[in-house]
């Protein structure tokens, strides 16, 4: 029998019952393959482990003679990653003003998220995919029903619609630019102005709108023929710049990014990182979800690791490296200790 992430949607008692059945099946001589990202489950019921990376077998181990860290080492290219963290100007963010704060935030996916995001800080959301990161960003942008408390600059706010979030200075950049971020057959100009048409008057001041769009496109180094060309004529990286640019025209205080560099080439990623660095220096608070662990380690001042809709661990300083991040994502104990295990507040 092959069990592929069989426990992903099960409750605690259901998982226990499944493992009881697995024990009975093994006793009857059945051979089982158990696929899971949950480290504790692998060590609980499996006898041997085979680790795959990029479609290849990179190692195997007898679990009775293997530690969690040795297994994590196989999962990371090159073995256990070097304990390092690139210093950022934002690492002094602990002294800056808290712009965004949540307390016990709950939704159909979130199970009580508490966090603080300060001006001039990039706060990462890590963990395995589908653990609530995207839903958290949508909730903060007023696009998902929720309960709990959200504060902006110390004042409690109600964000039940994206319009309310926009008025409060929040902006949301989705990773699915084609499906959620752009109108593909419309012009670059129209896409840049999507959230901002009302700012140019009932009788549109198109000269000012075009001038503002030109200014943003130049600051983003947008490679295009003309603002009047359809946005689907752009490369993936430049199209993603348009998704970001339409929000920069509103001068956001808080930027919510949902895996923004997914499917973007290396060169465009570098330009995107430079833009984020400039925004941080201007005091913009950035909440970044990324499926790229190295991106989180290199860009962020802190990373909140999410599991099952909650923040399971907070990484910063010397603990913010790929080894600890991967270990925390799969629920393995780390050789490094955290100063904090919640997203609350440092």
C-alpha positions in Angstrom: 0.0 0.0 0.0 1.2 3.5 -0.8 0.1 6.3 1.6 0.8 9.7 0.0 0.4 12.4 2.7 -2.4 10.4 4.1 -2.5 12.3 7.4 -2.6 15.8 5.9 -6.3 16.3 6.4 -6.8 14.1 9.4 -7.4 15.1 13.0 -5.2 13.8 15.9 -7.5 10.8 16.8 -7.9 9.9 13.1 -4.1 9.8 12.7 -3.8 7.6 15.8 -6.3 5.2 14.3 -4.6 5.2 10.9 -1.3 4.3 12.6 -3.0 1.5 14.5 -4.2 0.1 11.2 -0.6 0.5 9.8 0.7 -1.6 12.7 -1.9 -4.3 11.9 -1.1 -4.3 8.2 2.6 -4.6 8.9 2.0 -7.5 11.3 0.1 -9.3 8.5 3.0 -8.9 6.2 1.8 -6.0 4.0 4.5 -3.8 2.5 3.9 0.0 2.8 5.3 3.1 1.4 4.5 6.1 3.6 5.1 9.6 2.0 5.1 12.5 4.5 6.6 15.9 5.2 5.9 15.4 8.9 9.2 14.2 10.5 7.6 12.9 13.7 5.3 10.6 11.8 8.2 9.1 9.8 10.1 8.2 12.9 6.9 7.0 14.6 5.8 4.4 12.1 8.6 3.8 9.4 11.5 1.4 9.6 13.6 2.9 6.8 13.6 6.2 5.0 14.5 7.1 1.4 15.0 10.8 0.7 14.2 12.3 -2.7 15.4 15.7 -4.0 14.6 17.1 -7.4 13.4 13.7 -8.6 16.4 11.7 -7.5 17.2 9.5 -4.6 19.9 11.2 -2.5 20.1 8.9 0.4 18.5 6.2 2.6 18.7 5.4 6.3 17.7 2.9 9.0 15.6 5.1 11.2 16.7 3.3 14.4 20.2 4.5 13.7 19.5 7.9 12.3 18.7 11.3 13.9 16.2 13.9 12.6 19.1 16.2 11.8 20.9 13.6 9.7 17.7 13.1 7.7 17.3 16.9 7.3 20.9 17.0 6.1 19.9 14.7 3.2 17.0 16.9 2.3 19.2 20.0 1.9 21.5 20.2 -1.1 25.1 20.0 0.1 24.1 18.6 3.5 23.5 20.7 6.6 23.5 24.3 5.5 26.1 26.7 6.9 24.8 28.6 10.0 24.7 32.0 8.5 22.4 35.0 8.1 23.0 38.0 5.9 23.0 41.2 7.9 20.3 43.6 7.0 19.7 47.2 7.9 16.2 46.1 9.0 17.7 44.0 11.8 17.4 47.1 14.0 13.6 46.9 13.3 12.9 45.9 16.9 13.4 49.6 17.8 10.9 50.8 15.1 7.2 51.4 15.2 4.9 48.4 15.0 2.7 49.0 11.9 0.8 45.8 11.7 -0.2 43.5 14.6 -2.5 40.5 14.8 -3.8 38.7 17.9 -5.5 35.3 17.7 -6.4 35.7 14.0 -8.6 32.8 12.9 -10.2 31.8 9.6 -11.2 28.6 7.9 -7.5 27.9 7.6 -5.9 29.9 10.4 -6.0 28.6 14.0 -4.8 31.6 16.0 -2.0 33.7 14.4 -0.3 36.4 16.5 2.4 38.5 14.9 4.0 41.9 14.8 5.4 43.7 11.7 7.4 46.9 12.1 8.2 49.7 9.7 11.3 49.0 7.6 11.1 45.3 8.2 10.8 42.3 5.9 9.0 39.5 7.9 9.0 36.1 6.1 6.3 33.4 6.2 7.9 30.0 5.8 7.0 26.4 6.2 5.6 23.7 3.9 3.2 24.9 1.2 -0.5 25.1 2.2 0.0 25.7 5.9 -2.0 29.0 5.9 0.6 31.5 4.6 -1.5 32.6 1.6 -4.7 32.6 3.6 -3.1 34.9 6.2 -2.1 37.4 3.5 -5.6 37.3 2.0 -7.1 37.7 5.5 -5.0 40.8 6.2 -6.1 42.2 2.8 -9.7 41.8 3.8 -10.4 39.0 1.2 -11.2 36.2 3.7 -13.7 36.0 6.6 -11.9 35.9 9.9 -12.1 36.6 13.6 -9.5 38.0 16.0 -7.8 41.3 16.3 -5.9 43.4 13.7 -4.2 46.6 14.6 -2.6 49.2 12.3 -0.2 51.6 14.0 -1.7 50.6 17.4 -5.4 51.2 16.4 -7.8 48.3 16.0 -9.2 48.1 12.5 -11.9 46.0 10.7 -10.7 44.6 7.4 -13.7 42.8 5.8 -13.1 43.9 2.3 -10.0 44.8 0.2 -11.3 48.4 -0.2 -11.0 48.8 3.6 -7.5 47.4 3.5 -6.5 49.7 0.6 -7.8 52.7 2.5 -5.6 51.7 5.5 -2.5 51.6 3.2 -2.2 47.8 2.6 -1.3 46.3 -0.7 -1.4 42.7 -1.9 0.8 41.2 -4.6 -0.2 37.6 -5.6 2.1 35.0 -7.0 -0.5 34.0 -9.7 -0.1 37.2 -11.7 -2.1 35.9 -14.6 -5.1 34.7 -12.7 -5.1 37.2 -9.8 -2.8 40.2 -10.5 -3.4 41.4 -14.1 -5.9 41.8 -16.9 -3.8 40.1 -19.5 -5.3 41.6 -22.7 -5.5 45.2 -21.3 -2.6 47.6 -21.6 0.3 48.1 -19.2 -1.1 51.5 -18.4 -4.6 50.3 -17.5 -3.1 47.5 -15.3 -0.9 50.0 -13.5 -3.8 52.2 -12.8 -6.3 49.5 -11.7 -6.3 50.3 -8.0 -5.9 54.1 -8.5 -8.4 55.3 -11.1 -10.4 57.2 -8.5 -7.4 59.4 -7.7 -7.5 61.0 -11.1 -10.9 62.6 -10.8 -14.4 61.9 -12.1 -13.3 63.3 -15.4 -10.1 61.4 -15.7 -6.9 63.5 -15.8 -5.1 61.1 -18.2 -2.1 63.3 -18.5 -1.3 63.0 -14.8 -2.2 59.3 -14.8 0.1 58.6 -17.6 2.9 60.7 -16.1 2.6 58.8 -12.8 2.6 55.5 -14.7 5.7 56.5 -16.6 7.5 57.4 -13.4 6.7 54.1 -11.7 7.6 52.1 -14.8 11.0 53.9 -14.9 11.7 53.3 -11.2 10.9 49.6 -11.7 13.1 49.5 -14.8 10.2 48.0 -16.7 11.4 46.6 -20.1 8.5 47.4 -22.5 7.8 48.9 -25.8 5.1 51.3 -24.6 2.6 51.8 -21.8 -0.1 51.1 -24.4 1.1 47.6 -25.3 -0.9 44.7 -23.7 0.5 43.5 -20.5 0.7 40.0 -21.8 3.4 41.1 -24.2 5.8 41.4 -21.2 8.1 38.7 -19.9 7.1 37.0 -16.6 9.5 39.1 -14.5 8.3 42.4 -16.1 4.7 41.4 -15.7 5.3 40.8 -12.0 6.8 44.3 -11.8 3.5 45.7 -13.2 1.6 43.8 -10.4 3.9 45.4 -7.8 4.0 48.8 -9.6 0.2 49.2 -9.5 0.4 49.2 -5.7 3.5 51.3 -5.4 1.5 54.1 -7.2 -0.7 54.2 -4.0 2.3 54.6 -1.7 1.5 51.6 0.6 2.5 51.4 4.3 2.3 47.6 4.4 3.1 45.3 1.5 1.7 41.8 1.5 3.6 39.5 -1.0 2.4 36.0 -1.8 5.3 34.1 -3.4 6.0 37.0 -5.8 9.1 35.6 -7.5 7.6 32.2 -8.4 8.2 31.5 -12.1 10.5 34.6 -12.5 14.0 34.3 -14.0 17.1 34.9 -12.0 17.8 38.3 -13.4 14.3 39.6 -12.7 14.5 38.2 -9.2 17.6 40.3 -8.5 15.8 43.4 -9.6 12.8 42.5 -7.6 15.0 42.1 -4.5 16.5 45.5 -5.0 13.1 47.0 -5.2 12.1 45.4 -1.9 15.4 46.7 -0.3 14.6 50.2 -1.4 11.0 50.0 -0.1 12.3 48.8 3.3 14.7 51.7 3.5 11.7 54.0 2.9 10.0 52.5 6.0 7.5 50.2 4.2 6.7 47.1 6.2 6.8 43.9 4.1 5.2 40.5 4.9 6.7 38.0 2.5 5.5 34.4 1.8 8.0 32.5 -0.3 8.3 28.9 -1.4 12.0 29.5 -1.8 13.8 28.9 1.5 17.0 30.6 0.4 15.0 33.7 -0.5 13.5 33.8 3.0 16.9 33.4 4.6 18.6 36.0 2.5 15.9 38.7 2.4 14.1 38.6 5.7 14.9 40.0 9.1 12.7 37.3 10.8 10.8 34.3 9.5 7.6 32.9 11.0 7.3 29.2 10.2 3.7 28.1 9.8 2.3 24.6 10.4 -1.4 23.7 10.4 -2.5 27.3 10.4 -0.5 28.5 13.3 3.0 30.0 13.8 5.0 27.1 15.1 8.4 28.8 15.3 10.1 32.2 14.9 13.6 32.4 13.4 15.9 35.4 13.6 19.6 36.2 13.9 21.8 33.1 14.0 18.9 30.8 13.9 17.7 32.1 10.5 19.4 29.7 8.2 18.3 27.0 5.8 19.0 24.1 8.1 16.8 25.4 10.9 14.1 26.6 8.5 13.8 23.2 6.9 13.9 21.4 10.3 11.1 23.7 11.6 9.0 23.3 8.5 8.9 19.5 8.8 8.6 19.6 12.6 12.1 18.2 13.4 14.0 19.3 16.4 16.9 21.6 15.5 20.4 21.6 16.8 20.0 25.4 17.2 17.7 26.9 19.8 15.3 29.7 19.2 14.9 32.6 21.5 11.3 32.7 20.6 8.9 30.0 19.4 5.9 32.2 18.6 5.3 35.0 16.2 4.5 37.4 19.0 6.8 39.8 19.3 10.5 40.3 19.3 
